[in-house]
Amino acid sequence: MLNVVYQDLLGHYNPQQQKQLRFQQREWLKKRDVKLKTIWADVNALRAKGEFVPQDDRMFAYGKEATLVEERVLELISELEKVE
């Protein structure tokens, strides 16, 4: 979903706006990666020790990850609505 909205928005922008959006997306991806490391830290620590990782812990991590991406999708949709 993220890529679909991102590509749609790019298609509505002129070259300068596309360049700016690409920069913003790359910055968001960097921040996302840092946040994902934090989100998955507990799960990965258990795995590294060879310990059991409760299903709930994984579900919470996946949920937080999905929320993070959903927020970005909604930001891009908001921008898309301005240009359509």
KAKAJO-V873162 format. One record per backbone hydrogen bond with DSSP energy under -0.5 kcal/mol. CO is the residue of the C=O (numbers start at 1). NH is the residue of the N-H. If there is no record, write none. Layout:
co = <CO & CO>
nh = <NH & NH>
//
This chain:
co = <1 & 2 & 3 & 4 & 5 & 6 & 7 & 8 & 9 & 9 & 10 & 14 & 15 & 16 & 17 & 18 & 19 & 20 & 21 & 22 & 23 & 24 & 25 & 26 & 27 & 28 & 29 & 30 & 31 & 32 & 33 & 34 & 35 & 36 & 37 & 38 & 40 & 41 & 42 & 43 & 44 & 45 & 46 & 47 & 52 & 54 & 55 & 56 & 57 & 58 & 59 & 60 & 61 & 62 & 63 & 64 & 65 & 66 & 67 & 68 & 69 & 70 & 71 & 72 & 73 & 74 & 75 & 76 & 77 & 78 & 79 & 80 & 80>
nh = <5 & 6 & 7 & 8 & 9 & 10 & 11 & 12 & 12 & 13 & 13 & 18 & 19 & 20 & 21 & 22 & 23 & 24 & 25 & 26 & 27 & 28 & 29 & 30 & 31 & 32 & 33 & 34 & 35 & 36 & 37 & 38 & 39 & 40 & 41 & 41 & 44 & 45 & 46 & 47 & 48 & 49 & 51 & 50 & 54 & 58 & 59 & 60 & 61 & 62 & 63 & 64 & 65 & 66 & 67 & 68 & 69 & 70 & 71 & 72 & 73 & 74 & 75 & 76 & 77 & 78 & 79 & 80 & 81 & 82 & 83 & 83 & 84>
//
